[in-house]
Amino acid sequence: MQLKLAFLEEPKPRQTQSEGPWNQIDPGARAMALEILSRLIAQMLAARTAKEASHD
């Protein structure tokens, strides 16, 4: 049984976690990004809750 086709390229190996883009960012910048994202999520949830409360 043939498991590989000769004309297809071998798939590239997946990046390990240490090689990913998130780990290439400065740790201080990562902390700032997480802080901004958490603030945005909190604002979105608060706006959603206020919108749902006004419909009742």
C-alpha positions in Angstrom: 0.0 0.0 0.0 1.4 3.4 -1.0 1.3 5.9 1.8 2.9 8.9 0.0 2.4 10.4 -3.4 5.7 11.3 -5.1 4.4 14.5 -6.7 3.1 16.0 -3.4 5.3 18.0 -1.1 5.8 16.9 2.5 3.8 19.0 4.9 5.7 21.5 6.9 5.9 20.5 10.6 3.8 22.5 12.9 5.5 25.2 14.9 6.2 24.3 18.5 4.9 26.6 21.1 8.3 28.2 21.8 8.5 29.2 18.1 5.1 30.7 17.8 4.5 34.4 17.1 3.1 35.1 20.6 6.4 34.0 22.2 8.4 36.3 19.9 6.7 39.4 21.4 8.4 41.1 24.3 7.0 40.0 27.7 6.1 43.5 28.6 4.2 44.0 25.3 2.4 40.7 25.9 1.3 41.9 29.3 0.0 45.2 27.9 -1.8 43.4 25.0 -3.5 41.1 27.5 -4.5 44.1 29.7 -6.0 45.9 26.7 -7.8 42.8 25.5 -9.3 42.1 28.9 -10.5 45.7 29.1 -12.1 45.5 25.7 -13.8 42.2 26.6 -15.1 43.7 29.9 -16.5 46.7 28.0 -18.2 44.5 25.4 -19.8 42.3 28.1 -21.0 45.4 30.1 -22.5 46.9 26.9 -24.2 43.6 26.1 -25.6 43.3 29.6 -26.9 46.9 29.5 -28.5 46.3 26.1 -30.2 43.0 27.3 -31.5 44.8 30.4 -33.1 47.5 28.4 -35.1 44.9 26.4 -36.8 43.5 29.5 
